[in-house]
Amino acid sequence: MRLLNLTAICFAITSALMLYGLSYETRRLEAEVQSKERTAQKTRNDIAVLKAERSHLARPERIDPLARHLGLLPPKPEQFTAPSSLAVLPGEIGAEIRADLAASRSR
């Protein structure tokens, strides 16, 4: 009987220690998850701010005066060329471009 009581006490102490360790590990993992969620939310906010800044900076009414100040003008029709007049590339890339060009002509 005494051996059974000693075994039960050891089992109870071991269970309590394991439960404490599990609880501690759970709290650590929860803190880690919350940290990663905060980081992800901050990153999403940063991306939203960057997109807003990009759209603000890419406005044509903002770019046009800056381009004219640098001496840039809108492109003229004679500056464009037909894809067929471009140099033909060798190999697979050239074959893909030729196939795309042929497909666009047949449309």
Secondary structure, DSSP 8 states (H G I E B T S, - for coil): -HHHHHHHHHHHHHHHHHHHHHHHHHHHHHHHHHHHHHHHHHHHHHHHHHHHHHHHHT-HHHHHHHHHHTT-----GGG---GGGS----HHHHHHHHHHHHHHHH-
